[in-house]
Structure formats: structure tokens, C-alpha cells
Amino acid sequence: MNGAARQDKHQITLVEEALLADALLGRGLPPEAEWHLWEAGLSYHLEDLAEQHLRKAEVWAPGHAAVLVGLYRFYFYKGRLGDALEIARQCLEKAARENNLTNNWRDVKPGDAQFGRYEEMVPRFFLFTLKGYAYLHMRLGNLDEGFDAIQKLLELDPTDKIGAKVLLEVIQRIGQDDDG
């Protein structure tokens, strides 16, 4: 895939995922925020402009899942992992509120939401957010926090529908001798 095609894919993915989050999680995205999300996707290759549009969408719809997902994906794909982690924290807070969970993900228990039902979008949003949070901590070298989040994911989703075991395998291999 050439650079332009990859850029187009990122633009489409950013917008589609943000609008999917709107449809399934937040609903009620103001048209102005939606317009700025679209513009952010179209200007993805112009980092400053795309970020400005994302931040303007945030002004119109603060804390909205579509905007948070758009910001997260933008920062993630741009390699701004620290910024992505901050948005992941905001997403965790939102997911906890939407699921009527405690604010501390460490205190969430399997029976607190329908985590075992993959088709339940709001609990799934919490799990995927926690997975992103774990992954970002791993990438940023915060292995203990990443490991703890992975353990919580496996407690909440013991059948591993969201793929936390892959992250567990990665974190367990870190520091092992490859010649083994």
C-alpha cells in the first residue's frame, strides 16, 4: 500500500470509528462536532490542522465517545503515545460512568457489567479501552501498570474475546533471552 493509500485509510478509519462510537455509545453528537471530525479525517496528513479540528469537535461535544475515540486514534497513529494514554484515561472514566462502575478500574469485578457478552457495546467499550490503556503502558515502558491492566482484562473477560492474552504473551516475553 503506497503512502497516499495508507493516508486515505487512516482518514477513513479515524472518521468511521468516531462515528461508530457516536452511534453506539454517545449518540447526540452535535453537527458541528461531526463536521470537525470529518475535517480532521480529511486533513489527517496535516497534523496541526487535524488536531485543531479534533479539539474543536471536543469543544462542541466535550467527553463524547466519538470525539474521544477520534482523538485517541489520531494520537496513536501519529505516535504520540503519551497523548493517546491521556485520552485512554478519559475513555476509561467515561466507560466506567456509562457502565455504572467504580472510577478505579482495579476495583471492577466481573459481575459489575455484562463483560462476557461481546455484543454488549458499553461493557465492550470498557474492555477495549482498558486493553488500549494496557498496551500504551507497555509501549511507554510502564510494564507493571500494563501487566495489572492485562490481568484485570482476563479477570473480566476470561474467554478472552478481546485478545488480552496476546498482550500477556508479549509482556511475558519482554526481557527473556531470545536464544532460549
MDTraj code that builds the backbone (N, CA, C; nanometers):
import mdtraj as md
import numpy as np

residues = "MET ASN GLY ALA ALA ARG GLN ASP LYS HIS GLN ILE THR LEU VAL GLU GLU ALA LEU LEU ALA ASP ALA LEU LEU GLY ARG GLY LEU PRO PRO GLU ALA GLU TRP HIS LEU TRP GLU ALA GLY LEU SER TYR HIS LEU GLU ASP LEU ALA GLU GLN HIS LEU ARG LYS ALA GLU VAL TRP ALA PRO GLY HIS ALA ALA VAL LEU VAL GLY LEU TYR ARG PHE TYR PHE TYR LYS GLY ARG LEU GLY ASP ALA LEU GLU ILE ALA ARG GLN CYS LEU GLU LYS ALA ALA ARG GLU ASN ASN LEU THR ASN ASN TRP ARG ASP VAL LYS PRO GLY ASP ALA GLN PHE GLY ARG TYR GLU GLU MET VAL PRO ARG PHE PHE LEU PHE THR LEU LYS GLY TYR ALA TYR LEU HIS MET ARG LEU GLY ASN LEU ASP GLU GLY PHE ASP ALA ILE GLN LYS LEU LEU GLU LEU ASP PRO THR ASP LYS ILE GLY ALA LYS VAL LEU LEU GLU VAL ILE GLN ARG ILE GLY GLN ASP ASP ASP GLY".split()
xyz = np.array([
    [0.0854, -0.1163, 0.0000],
    [0.0000, 0.0000, 0.0000],
    [0.0904, 0.1231, 0.0000],
    [0.0683, 0.2129, -0.0937],
    [0.1519, 0.3324, -0.1001],
    [0.1124, 0.4332, 0.0077],
    [0.1947, 0.5384, 0.0222],
    [0.1724, 0.6367, 0.1279],
    [0.0373, 0.7042, 0.1193],
    [-0.0050, 0.7401, -0.0009],
    [-0.1339, 0.8079, -0.0170],
    [-0.2485, 0.7153, 0.0210],
    [-0.2390, 0.5891, -0.0172],
    [-0.3444, 0.4932, 0.0171],
    [-0.3501, 0.4712, 0.1676],
    [-0.2323, 0.4634, 0.2337],
    [-0.2300, 0.4487, 0.3792],
    [-0.2924, 0.5708, 0.4453],
    [-0.2603, 0.6886, 0.3931],
    [-0.3157, 0.8126, 0.4474],
    [-0.4677, 0.8114, 0.4324],
    [-0.5180, 0.7732, 0.3146],
    [-0.6617, 0.7668, 0.2927],
    [-0.7258, 0.6678, 0.3893],
    [-0.6603, 0.5544, 0.4099],
    [-0.7135, 0.4529, 0.5016],
    [-0.7227, 0.5096, 0.6426],
    [-0.6185, 0.5819, 0.6875],
    [-0.6209, 0.6412, 0.8204],
    [-0.7323, 0.7440, 0.8324],
    [-0.7520, 0.8236, 0.7275],
    [-0.8574, 0.9247, 0.7301],
    [-0.9926, 0.8582, 0.7456],
    [-1.0174, 0.7583, 0.6647],
    [-1.1454, 0.6894, 0.6680],
    [-1.1635, 0.6199, 0.8020],
    [-1.0609, 0.5500, 0.8494],
    [-1.0702, 0.4774, 0.9746],
    [-1.0997, 0.5719, 1.0896],
    [-1.0304, 0.6833, 1.0967],
    [-1.0491, 0.7800, 1.2037],
    [-1.1937, 0.8274, 1.2074],
    [-1.2468, 0.8652, 1.0944],
    [-1.3827, 0.9167, 1.0877],
    [-1.4842, 0.8063, 1.1148],
    [-1.4675, 0.6909, 1.0508],
    [-1.5631, 0.5814, 1.0690],
    [-1.5694, 0.5365, 1.2139],
    [-1.4533, 0.5223, 1.2777],
    [-1.4524, 0.4766, 1.4160],
    [-1.5149, 0.5797, 1.5086],
    [-1.4901, 0.7057, 1.4832],
    [-1.5505, 0.8100, 1.5658],
    [-1.7020, 0.8085, 1.5500],
    [-1.7504, 0.7946, 1.4276],
    [-1.8944, 0.7939, 1.4057],
    [-1.9586, 0.6655, 1.4572],
    [-1.8867, 0.5542, 1.4513],
    [-1.9367, 0.4302, 1.5095],
    [-1.9513, 0.4468, 1.6601],
    [-1.8518, 0.5071, 1.7225],
    [-1.8610, 0.5328, 1.8661],
    [-1.9813, 0.6216, 1.8957],
    [-2.0075, 0.7186, 1.8093],
    [-2.1235, 0.8053, 1.8272],
    [-2.2515, 0.7231, 1.8217],
    [-2.2630, 0.6402, 1.7220],
    [-2.3858, 0.5638, 1.7031],
    [-2.4091, 0.4654, 1.8171],
    [-2.3033, 0.4062, 1.8669],
    [-2.3194, 0.3003, 1.9651],
    [-2.3044, 0.3453, 2.1099],
    [-2.2313, 0.4503, 2.1336],
    [-2.2012, 0.4858, 2.2719],
    [-2.2548, 0.6208, 2.3152],
    [-2.2375, 0.7206, 2.2330],
    [-2.2659, 0.8531, 2.2828],
    [-2.3955, 0.9111, 2.2319],
    [-2.4286, 0.8808, 2.1109],
    [-2.5443, 0.9390, 2.0457],
    [-2.5477, 1.0903, 2.0691],
    [-2.6188, 1.1585, 1.9917],
    [-2.6361, 1.3003, 2.0127],
    [-2.5148, 1.3860, 1.9813],
    [-2.4324, 1.3442, 1.8882],
    [-2.3172, 1.4246, 1.8502],
    [-2.3657, 1.5485, 1.7759],
    [-2.3335, 1.6676, 1.8260],
    [-2.3763, 1.7895, 1.7562],
    [-2.3190, 1.7930, 1.6141],
    [-2.3947, 1.8467, 1.5188],
    [-2.3470, 1.8507, 1.3800],
    [-2.2137, 1.9237, 1.3650],
    [-2.1911, 2.0253, 1.4474],
    [-2.0649, 2.0978, 1.4393],
    [-1.9473, 2.0073, 1.4771],
    [-1.9671, 1.9253, 1.5788],
    [-1.8618, 1.8319, 1.6207],
    [-1.8393, 1.7268, 1.5124],
    [-1.9486, 1.6771, 1.4553],
    [-1.9365, 1.5788, 1.3478],
    [-1.8596, 1.6380, 1.2297],
    [-1.8904, 1.7629, 1.1945],
    [-1.8212, 1.8288, 1.0844],
    [-1.6719, 1.8377, 1.1137],
    [-1.6344, 1.8747, 1.2357],
    [-1.4928, 1.8856, 1.2704],
    [-1.4251, 1.7479, 1.2695],
    [-1.4966, 1.6431, 1.3081],
    [-1.4392, 1.5079, 1.2994],
    [-1.4111, 1.4712, 1.1539],
    [-1.5050, 1.5030, 1.0657],
    [-1.4837, 1.4764, 0.9230],
    [-1.3638, 1.5545, 0.8707],
    [-1.3573, 1.6804, 0.9067],
    [-1.2462, 1.7640, 0.8611],
    [-1.1126, 1.7140, 0.9166],
    [-1.1146, 1.6643, 1.0383],
    [-0.9914, 1.6080, 1.0963],
    [-0.9459, 1.4881, 1.0139],
    [-1.0410, 1.4041, 0.9748],
    [-1.0064, 1.2893, 0.8921],
    [-0.9521, 1.3303, 0.7565],
    [-1.0136, 1.4316, 0.6976],
    [-0.9700, 1.4778, 0.5658],
    [-0.8336, 1.5459, 0.5705],
    [-0.8009, 1.6048, 0.6844],
    [-0.6734, 1.6755, 0.6964],
    [-0.5722, 1.5968, 0.7802],
    [-0.5908, 1.4669, 0.7899],
    [-0.5053, 1.3819, 0.8727],
    [-0.3564, 1.4038, 0.8440],
    [-0.3222, 1.4220, 0.7185],
    [-0.1822, 1.4397, 0.6784],
    [-0.1255, 1.5751, 0.7222],
    [-0.2103, 1.6675, 0.7597],
    [-0.1694, 1.7986, 0.8115],
    [-0.1935, 1.7961, 0.9625],
    [-0.0954, 1.7465, 1.0350],
    [-0.1137, 1.7132, 1.1761],
    [-0.1727, 1.8273, 1.2590],
    [-0.1173, 1.9470, 1.2459],
    [-0.1665, 2.0595, 1.3261],
    [-0.3122, 2.0916, 1.2955],
    [-0.3473, 2.0925, 1.1679],
    [-0.4838, 2.1232, 1.1283],
    [-0.5803, 2.0136, 1.1752],
    [-0.5409, 1.8889, 1.1577],
    [-0.6259, 1.7780, 1.2018],
    [-0.6499, 1.7855, 1.3521],
    [-0.5446, 1.8120, 1.4263],
    [-0.5603, 1.8212, 1.5721],
    [-0.6492, 1.9397, 1.6105],
    [-0.6359, 2.0510, 1.5391],
    [-0.7227, 2.1658, 1.5663],
    [-0.8694, 2.1284, 1.5481],
    [-0.8984, 2.0534, 1.4408],
    [-1.0367, 2.0113, 1.4169],
    [-1.0841, 1.9163, 1.5270],
    [-0.9989, 1.8264, 1.5695],
    [-1.0372, 1.7360, 1.6773],
    [-1.0656, 1.8130, 1.8056],
    [-0.9837, 1.9097, 1.8346],
    [-1.0040, 1.9894, 1.9563],
    [-1.1290, 2.0772, 1.9456],
    [-1.1609, 2.1233, 1.8245],
    [-1.2852, 2.1992, 1.8069],
    [-1.4066, 2.1075, 1.8219],
    [-1.3937, 1.9836, 1.7748],
    [-1.5016, 1.8864, 1.7964],
    [-1.5213, 1.8634, 1.9458],
    [-1.4101, 1.8622, 2.0180],
    [-1.4170, 1.8422, 2.1630],
    [-1.4879, 1.9600, 2.2315],
    [-1.4692, 2.0806, 2.1793],
    [-1.5386, 2.1966, 2.2353],
    [-1.6898, 2.1816, 2.2174],
    [-1.7292, 2.1337, 2.0997],
    [-1.8719, 2.1167, 2.0707],
    [-1.9328, 1.9979, 2.1434],
    [-1.8500, 1.8964, 2.1711],
    [-1.9022, 1.7741, 2.2340],
    [-1.8007, 1.7209, 2.3359],
    [-1.7808, 1.7949, 2.4447],
    [-1.6807, 1.7519, 2.5433],
    [-1.7177, 1.6170, 2.6049],
    [-1.6191, 1.5286, 2.6097],
    [-1.6399, 1.3976, 2.6704],
    [-1.7215, 1.3005, 2.5879],
    [-1.7561, 1.3378, 2.4661],
    [-1.8355, 1.2486, 2.3801],
    [-1.7471, 1.1349, 2.3289],
    [-1.7993, 1.0149, 2.3279],
    [-1.7215, 0.8979, 2.2867],
    [-1.6643, 0.9128, 2.1466],
    [-1.7407, 0.9676, 2.0548],
    [-1.6918, 0.9820, 1.9173],
    [-1.5687, 1.0719, 1.9119],
    [-1.5711, 1.1781, 1.9877],
    [-1.4580, 1.2710, 1.9896],
    [-1.3384, 1.2064, 2.0591],
    [-1.3635, 1.1406, 2.1712],
    [-1.2548, 1.0740, 2.2431],
    [-1.1885, 0.9666, 2.1573],
    [-1.2682, 0.8876, 2.0887],
    [-1.2125, 0.7843, 2.0015],
    [-1.1327, 0.8486, 1.8889],
    [-1.1854, 0.9562, 1.8319],
    [-1.1123, 1.0267, 1.7262],
    [-0.9782, 1.0785, 1.7757],
    [-0.9767, 1.1401, 1.8920],
    [-0.8514, 1.1903, 1.9498],
    [-0.7548, 1.0759, 1.9787],
    [-0.8061, 0.9691, 2.0388],
    [-0.7208, 0.8549, 2.0733],
    [-0.6531, 0.7981, 1.9486],
    [-0.7335, 0.7712, 1.8474],
    [-0.6793, 0.7102, 1.7258],
    [-0.5800, 0.8040, 1.6567],
    [-0.6109, 0.9320, 1.6546],
    [-0.5210, 1.0297, 1.5931],
    [-0.3855, 1.0270, 1.6639],
    [-0.3867, 1.0411, 1.7953],
    [-0.2604, 1.0427, 1.8695],
    [-0.1867, 0.9097, 1.8567],
    [-0.2618, 0.8010, 1.8593],
    [-0.1992, 0.6688, 1.8478],
    [-0.1285, 0.6549, 1.7132],
    [-0.1990, 0.6844, 1.6046],
    [-0.1407, 0.6683, 1.4712],
    [-0.0286, 0.7683, 1.4435],
    [-0.0313, 0.8800, 1.5101],
    [0.0756, 0.9780, 1.4941],
    [0.1951, 0.9464, 1.5853],
    [0.1855, 0.8404, 1.6632],
    [0.2955, 0.8012, 1.7503],
    [0.3082, 0.8874, 1.8744],
    [0.2057, 0.9595, 1.9056],
    [0.2048, 1.0441, 2.0249],
    [0.1410, 0.9646, 2.1391],
    [0.2149, 0.8663, 2.1857],
    [0.1591, 0.7685, 2.2789],
    [0.1242, 0.8284, 2.4147],
    [0.1994, 0.9244, 2.4618],
    [0.1655, 0.9905, 2.5875],
    [0.0313, 1.0619, 2.5788],
    [0.0081, 1.1306, 2.4663],
    [-0.1209, 1.1967, 2.4448],
    [-0.2325, 1.0931, 2.4315],
    [-0.2040, 0.9841, 2.3623],
    [-0.3031, 0.8770, 2.3474],
    [-0.3387, 0.8180, 2.4838],
    [-0.2392, 0.8032, 2.5706],
    [-0.2637, 0.7488, 2.7041],
    [-0.3547, 0.8415, 2.7843],
    [-0.3343, 0.9715, 2.7725],
    [-0.4219, 1.0658, 2.8442],
    [-0.5659, 1.0512, 2.7960],
    [-0.5858, 1.0357, 2.6672],
    [-0.7207, 1.0160, 2.6144],
    [-0.7750, 0.8798, 2.6585],
    [-0.6898, 0.7780, 2.6636],
    [-0.7339, 0.6466, 2.7121],
    [-0.7845, 0.6576, 2.8561],
    [-0.7181, 0.7368, 2.9364],
    [-0.7647, 0.7581, 3.0747],
    [-0.9033, 0.8228, 3.0758],
    [-0.9228, 0.9203, 2.9898],
    [-1.0543, 0.9852, 2.9802],
    [-1.1600, 0.8856, 2.9330],
    [-1.1216, 0.8000, 2.8384],
    [-1.2143, 0.6975, 2.7896],
    [-1.2490, 0.5980, 2.9001],
    [-1.1504, 0.5611, 2.9808],
    [-1.1773, 0.4709, 3.0937],
    [-1.2770, 0.5330, 3.1904],
    [-1.2591, 0.6616, 3.2195],
    [-1.3528, 0.7306, 3.3087],
    [-1.4931, 0.7310, 3.2487],
    [-1.5017, 0.7608, 3.1191],
    [-1.6318, 0.7621, 3.0517],
    [-1.6929, 0.6226, 3.0507],
    [-1.6133, 0.5230, 3.0174],
    [-1.6632, 0.3854, 3.0130],
    [-1.7112, 0.3411, 3.1504],
    [-1.6406, 0.3809, 3.2552],
    [-1.6837, 0.3462, 3.3913],
    [-1.8185, 0.4110, 3.4214],
    [-1.8324, 0.5384, 3.3875],
    [-1.9608, 0.6077, 3.4109],
    [-2.0731, 0.5424, 3.3316],
    [-2.0476, 0.5149, 3.2025],
    [-2.1515, 0.4577, 3.1159],
    [-2.1964, 0.3186, 3.1633],
    [-2.1060, 0.2483, 3.2320],
    [-2.1363, 0.1145, 3.2826],
    [-2.1751, 0.1144, 3.4309],
    [-2.1841, 0.2329, 3.4907],
    [-2.2121, 0.2449, 3.6342],
    [-2.1111, 0.1681, 3.7184],
    [-1.9837, 0.1828, 3.6820],
    [-1.8754, 0.1154, 3.7523],
    [-1.8018, 0.2140, 3.8420],
    [-1.7219, 0.1596, 3.9309],
    [-1.6341, 0.2420, 4.0115],
    [-1.5346, 0.3128, 3.9208],
    [-1.4847, 0.4268, 3.9636],
    [-1.3884, 0.5023, 3.8839],
    [-1.2536, 0.4334, 3.8723],
    [-1.2206, 0.3469, 3.9638],
    [-1.0917, 0.2783, 3.9634],
    [-1.1079, 0.1422, 3.8955],
    [-1.0488, 0.1267, 3.7784],
    [-1.0636, 0.0025, 3.7022],
    [-1.0147, -0.1185, 3.7822],
    [-0.9232, -0.0988, 3.8745],
    [-0.8719, -0.2098, 3.9557],
    [-0.9801, -0.2711, 4.0438],
    [-1.0832, -0.1921, 4.0771],
    [-1.1899, -0.2385, 4.1664],
    [-1.3096, -0.2976, 4.0932],
    [-1.3078, -0.2969, 3.9615],
    [-1.4187, -0.3511, 3.8829],
    [-1.4161, -0.5039, 3.8922],
    [-1.5344, -0.5610, 3.9097],
    [-1.5496, -0.7066, 3.9218],
    [-1.6273, -0.7613, 3.8022],
    [-1.6078, -0.8905, 3.7715],
    [-1.6749, -0.9486, 3.6541],
    [-1.8268, -0.9311, 3.6526],
    [-1.8923, -0.9343, 3.7660],
    [-2.0370, -0.9213, 3.7696],
    [-2.0887, -0.7791, 3.7651],
    [-1.9995, -0.6817, 3.7594],
    [-2.0407, -0.5417, 3.7602],
    [-2.1045, -0.4969, 3.6285],
    [-2.0790, -0.5680, 3.5206],
    [-2.1375, -0.5376, 3.3891],
    [-2.1371, -0.6679, 3.3093],
    [-2.2003, -0.6661, 3.1949],
    [-2.2088, -0.7869, 3.1113],
    [-2.0839, -0.7992, 3.0237],
    [-1.9702, -0.8167, 3.0881],
    [-1.8446, -0.8251, 3.0162],
    [-1.8342, -0.9502, 2.9296],
    [-1.9010, -1.0554, 2.9665],
    [-1.8942, -1.1803, 2.8913],
    [-1.9756, -1.1797, 2.7630],
    [-2.0572, -1.0793, 2.7436],
    [-2.1407, -1.0712, 2.6233],
    [-2.0790, -0.9716, 2.5275],
    [-2.0095, -1.0229, 2.4296],
    [-1.9356, -0.9402, 2.3348],
    [-2.0258, -0.8415, 2.2621],
    [-2.1518, -0.8783, 2.2428],
    [-2.2438, -0.7906, 2.1696],
    [-2.2895, -0.6711, 2.2530],
    [-2.2618, -0.6723, 2.3813],
    [-2.2955, -0.5592, 2.4680],
    [-2.1899, -0.4501, 2.4501],
    [-2.2244, -0.3470, 2.3762],
    [-2.1269, -0.2473, 2.3325],
    [-2.0671, -0.1664, 2.4472],
    [-2.1462, -0.1278, 2.5450],
    [-2.0943, -0.0407, 2.6507],
    [-1.9920, -0.1147, 2.7381],
    [-2.0197, -0.2374, 2.7837],
    [-1.9146, -0.3110, 2.8554],
    [-1.7936, -0.3397, 2.7664],
    [-1.8192, -0.3669, 2.6399],
    [-1.7091, -0.3918, 2.5464],
    [-1.6215, -0.2674, 2.5299],
    [-1.6812, -0.1498, 2.5292],
    [-1.6062, -0.0248, 2.5219],
    [-1.5109, -0.0156, 2.6417],
    [-1.5583, -0.0530, 2.7593],
    [-1.4726, -0.0519, 2.8779],
    [-1.3549, -0.1473, 2.8588],
    [-1.3825, -0.2683, 2.8116],
    [-1.2755, -0.3672, 2.7938],
    [-1.1735, -0.3219, 2.6895],
    [-1.2202, -0.2737, 2.5759],
    [-1.1269, -0.2296, 2.4722],
    [-1.0467, -0.1074, 2.5170],
    [-1.1101, -0.0221, 2.5938],
    [-1.0376, 0.0936, 2.6463],
    [-0.9288, 0.0483, 2.7428],
    [-0.9620, -0.0452, 2.8295],
    [-0.8623, -0.0964, 2.9236],
    [-0.7496, -0.1682, 2.8493],
    [-0.7830, -0.2348, 2.7402],
    [-0.6804, -0.3007, 2.6592],
    [-0.5862, -0.1968, 2.5976],
    [-0.6413, -0.0895, 2.5435],
    [-0.5582, 0.0173, 2.4888],
    [-0.4712, 0.0801, 2.5963],
    [-0.5284, 0.0996, 2.7124],
    [-0.4557, 0.1551, 2.8272],
    [-0.3375, 0.0642, 2.8626],
    [-0.3623, -0.0662, 2.8673],
    [-0.2556, -0.1626, 2.8984],
    [-0.1466, -0.1582, 2.7916],
    [-0.1872, -0.1609, 2.6663],
    [-0.0920, -0.1604, 2.5560],
    [-0.0044, -0.0350, 2.5580],
    [-0.0668, 0.0799, 2.5795],
    [0.0089, 0.2048, 2.5818],
    [0.1096, 0.2063, 2.6970],
    [0.0675, 0.1558, 2.8115],
    [0.1623, 0.1488, 2.9233],
    [0.2797, 0.0578, 2.8882],
    [0.2520, -0.0514, 2.8219],
    [0.3608, -0.1408, 2.7806],
    [0.4557, -0.0685, 2.6859],
    [0.4001, -0.0022, 2.5860],
    [0.4826, 0.0686, 2.4876],
    [0.5644, 0.1807, 2.5509],
    [0.5109, 0.2415, 2.6559],
    [0.5795, 0.3507, 2.7224],
    [0.6739, 0.3029, 2.8332],
    [0.6837, 0.1697, 2.8491],
    [0.7768, 0.1131, 2.9460],
    [0.7223, 0.0978, 3.0866],
    [0.5946, 0.1249, 3.1059],
    [0.5305, 0.1081, 3.2368],
    [0.4732, -0.0336, 3.2459],
    [0.5638, -0.1304, 3.2528],
    [0.5235, -0.2704, 3.2408],
    [0.4356, -0.3181, 3.3555],
    [0.4613, -0.2708, 3.4770],
    [0.3790, -0.3148, 3.5904],
    [0.2339, -0.2720, 3.5729],
    [0.2126, -0.1463, 3.5341],
    [0.0764, -0.0977, 3.5125],
    [0.0109, -0.1720, 3.3961],
    [0.0863, -0.1943, 3.2886],
    [0.0337, -0.2701, 3.1753],
    [-0.0050, -0.4108, 3.2152],
    [0.0818, -0.4762, 3.2921],
    [0.0539, -0.6128, 3.3372],
    [-0.0713, -0.6173, 3.4249],
    [-0.0830, -0.5234, 3.5170],
    [-0.2009, -0.5201, 3.6047],
    [-0.3293, -0.5028, 3.5241],
    [-0.3251, -0.4162, 3.4236],
    [-0.4438, -0.3944, 3.3405],
    [-0.4778, -0.5208, 3.2605],
    [-0.3763, -0.5905, 3.2121],
    [-0.3997, -0.7157, 3.1383],
    [-0.4628, -0.8194, 3.2312],
    [-0.4114, -0.8295, 3.3512],
    [-0.4682, -0.9243, 3.4486],
    [-0.6148, -0.8924, 3.4752],
    [-0.6482, -0.7639, 3.4867],
    [-0.7870, -0.7243, 3.5103],
    [-0.8728, -0.7611, 3.3887],
    [-0.8191, -0.7394, 3.2691],
    [-0.8924, -0.7771, 3.1478],
    [-0.9251, -0.9256, 3.1467],
    [-0.8286, -1.0072, 3.1816],
    [-0.8508, -1.1515, 3.1806],
    [-0.9470, -1.1951, 3.2911],
    [-0.9506, -1.1210, 3.3998],
    [-1.0483, -1.1474, 3.5056],
    [-1.1894, -1.1137, 3.4573],
    [-1.2025, -1.0010, 3.3893],
    [-1.3340, -0.9560, 3.3419],
    [-1.3802, -1.0311, 3.2176],
    [-1.2868, -1.0778, 3.1387],
    [-1.3156, -1.1440, 3.0106],
    [-1.2363, -1.2746, 3.0046],
    [-1.2731, -1.3733, 3.0879],
    [-1.1934, -1.4960, 3.0950],
    [-1.1900, -1.5771, 2.9656],
    [-1.2866, -1.5576, 2.8766],
    [-1.2833, -1.6283, 2.7483],
    [-1.2005, -1.5512, 2.6457],
    [-1.1493, -1.4359, 2.6840],
    [-1.0572, -1.3541, 2.6059],
    [-1.1120, -1.3166, 2.4678],
    [-1.2336, -1.2691, 2.4662],
    [-1.2938, -1.2244, 2.3402],
    [-1.2226, -1.1029, 2.2816],
    [-1.1572, -1.0242, 2.3659],
    [-1.0921, -0.9039, 2.3143],
    [-0.9427, -0.9212, 2.2909],
    [-0.8875, -1.0370, 2.3209],
    [-0.7485, -1.0646, 2.2860],
    [-0.6437, -1.0138, 2.3834],
    [-0.6732, -1.0134, 2.5111],
    [-0.5756, -0.9683, 2.6105],
    [-0.4594, -1.0664, 2.6259],
    [-0.4823, -1.1940, 2.5959],
    [-0.3747, -1.2927, 2.6112],
    [-0.2567, -1.2636, 2.5190],
    [-0.2829, -1.2029, 2.4063],
    [-0.1738, -1.1651, 2.3160],
    [-0.0819, -1.0655, 2.3865],
    [-0.1407, -0.9676, 2.4535],
    [-0.0609, -0.8703, 2.5277],
    [0.0127, -0.9373, 2.6439],
    [-0.0534, -1.0315, 2.7087],
    [0.0098, -1.1040, 2.8183],
    [0.1329, -1.1801, 2.7688],
    [0.1199, -1.2451, 2.6535],
    [0.2338, -1.3174, 2.5965],
    [0.3486, -1.2229, 2.5635],
    [0.3164, -1.1068, 2.5116],
    [0.4203, -1.0088, 2.4785],
    [0.4918, -0.9631, 2.6052],
    [0.4158, -0.9286, 2.7059],
    [0.4775, -0.8769, 2.8282],
    [0.5580, -0.9855, 2.8997],
    [0.5162, -1.1098, 2.8870],
    [0.5900, -1.2186, 2.9495],
    [0.7219, -1.2465, 2.8763],
    [0.7257, -1.2171, 2.7471],
    [0.8490, -1.2390, 2.6687],
    [0.9508, -1.1275, 2.6872],
    [0.9052, -1.0114, 2.7335],
    [0.9974, -0.8987, 2.7498],
    [1.1061, -0.9381, 2.8498],
    [1.2293, -0.9207, 2.8083],
    [1.3422, -0.9491, 2.8952],
    [1.3903, -1.0925, 2.8911],
    [1.3173, -1.1792, 2.8213],
    [1.3637, -1.3163, 2.8099],
    [1.4710, -1.3250, 2.7026],
    [1.5598, -1.4186, 2.7200],
    [1.6670, -1.4415, 2.6213],
    [1.6062, -1.5046, 2.4975],
    [1.6274, -1.4416, 2.3829],
    [1.5728, -1.4933, 2.2572],
    [1.6423, -1.6207, 2.2110],
    [1.7575, -1.6524, 2.2663],
    [1.8287, -1.7721, 2.2264],
    [1.7727, -1.8971, 2.2932],
    [1.6905, -1.8765, 2.3976],
    [1.6288, -1.9712, 2.4843],
    [1.6266, -2.1082, 2.4529],
])
top = md.Topology()
chain = top.add_chain()
for i, resn in enumerate(residues, 1):
    res = top.add_residue(resn, chain, resSeq=i)
    for name in ("N", "CA", "C"):
        top.add_atom(name, md.element.get_by_symbol(name[0]), res)
traj = md.Trajectory(xyz[None], top)
